[in-house]
């Protein structure tokens, strides 16, 4: 099982990623491992996750979310039903 996730960084920016184990990935990020972009914005916390049966479907969703505005991501995190089900708004 794979997960698409959104992290909120210390500067309140969002980071979208994919992992099999989100908790482990967050620990990895918070240890300063991974991209320089996220290292500069520590600590991070998980604000949203979505389960996917394949890596391909999780990556597709990740790419979709990376193109979304902050307002749209905030609505998804807040539980706006149309966005939660993966539909475009």
N, C-alpha and C positions, 0 to 999 in steps of 0.2 A: 504494500500500500504506500502511496506517495501523498504528500501534502503540498499544496500551494499555501504560502503564508505571507502575512504582512507584519512587519515589525515597526514599532514606533521608536525612533532614535531619541537620544537626549535633547537634540535640538528641535524635536517635534516633526522631523521629516519622516517619511515612510520609506521602507525598504521592502521590496517584493522578492520572494525567493521560493525555492522548491527543496524539499528534503524528505527522506524516509522517516527520520526521527527529528521532529521540530525542536523538542527540548534539548537534545544533544547539539543541534545546529546553533541554537541560541547561546548555549554555553561556549561553543567554539567562537562565535562572534564576540561575546563578552570577554573572552580571553585575549582579544586583539588579533585573532587569527582570521585570515580571509582578506577581503578587499581593503585597500587603503581608504576608500570612501566611507565604509562603515566603521573602520577603526577610528576615524576622526569624529565620529558621532556617538560614541559609547557613553553610557550603557544603552542596550536595546531591550525592548520587551515585546512579546507576542500580543498582537491586538486582534488577529483574525487568522483562522485556518480553514481550509477546505480539503476534504479527502478526495483522492483520485485513484482509480484502479490501475493506471499505467503512468509511467514517467512521461510518456508523450502527451497524455491529456493534461497532466500537471504543468508541463512546460508551455503548452498552448494557452492555458489559463494565465500563467505567469506573464507571458508576452502580452496578452490582452490587458491585464491589470497595469502593466508598466506604461501602457499608452493612455491610461485614464488620468483625469485631472485629480487633484487633491480632494476636491469636493465630492467627486464620485466615489473615491476610495473611502472617504469619511462616511458617506451614506452606506456603503457596503459594510463597513465595520460596525455601524450603528444598527444594522439589521434591516435595512430597507428591503422588503421582500422580493421585489423584482430583481434587484442586484444579487441578493443572496442565492437565488436559483441559477445564476450565471447568465441571465439575459441582459442584453444591452439596455441602457436607459437613454 
